Amino acid sequence: MREFATFDRSVINLVLISMGEFGAWEELYLISPLVGSLFFFSYLAIVTVLMMNIILAIVVDSFEVAAVASEGA
């Protein structure tokens, strides 16, 4: 599997998977259906939770700034 042969290629492919390019999914599944599926879906779940956490932190920070500004006005 060339996509995950080196660390650099692995990182690039994981970023592409995070962005919605699922080209490596078929090869992961063909090599090992159970482990490939487990890795793929667990990675997607972790990245989704991480991105939602980042978005939530931005929203909460903006809300705190707006609350402080409205109290001072």
C-alpha positions in Angstrom: 0.0 0.0 0.0 1.9 3.0 -1.3 -0.3 5.6 0.4 0.9 4.6 3.8 4.4 3.4 3.0 6.2 6.4 4.7 5.3 8.7 7.5 5.1 11.7 5.1 2.6 9.9 2.8 0.6 8.7 5.7 0.2 12.2 7.1 -0.8 13.5 3.6 -3.4 10.8 3.1 -4.8 11.3 6.6 -5.3 15.0 5.9 -6.9 14.1 2.6 -9.3 11.7 4.3 -10.1 14.5 6.8 -11.0 16.8 3.8 -13.3 14.2 2.2 -11.0 12.4 -0.2 -11.5 8.7 0.5 -9.2 7.2 -2.1 -7.3 5.1 0.4 -10.5 3.5 1.9 -10.7 0.8 -0.8 -7.1 -0.3 -0.3 -7.4 -0.3 3.5 -10.5 -2.4 3.2 -8.9 -4.8 0.7 -5.8 -5.4 2.8 -7.7 -6.0 6.1 -11.5 -5.5 6.2 -11.7 -5.5 10.0 -8.6 -3.4 10.9 -9.0 -1.1 7.9 -12.6 -0.3 8.7 -11.8 0.1 12.4 -8.9 2.5 11.6 -10.8 4.4 9.0 -13.9 5.1 11.1 -12.1 5.6 14.3 -9.9 8.2 12.6 -12.9 10.0 11.1 -14.7 10.0 14.5 -11.6 11.4 16.3 -11.1 14.1 13.7 -14.8 15.1 13.7 -14.8 15.4 17.5 -11.6 17.4 17.4 -12.9 19.8 14.8 -16.2 20.3 16.6 -14.2 21.0 19.8 -12.2 23.7 17.9 -15.4 25.3 16.5 -17.0 25.2 20.0 -14.0 26.9 21.5 -14.1 29.7 18.9 -17.9 30.2 19.5 -17.5 30.2 23.3 -14.6 32.7 23.1 -16.6 35.0 20.9 -19.5 34.8 23.2 -17.3 35.7 26.2 -15.9 38.7 24.3 -19.5 39.9 23.4 -20.7 39.4 27.0 -17.8 41.5 28.4 -18.4 44.2 25.8 -22.2 44.4 26.5 -21.5 44.6 30.3 -19.1 47.5 29.8 -21.5 49.5 27.5 
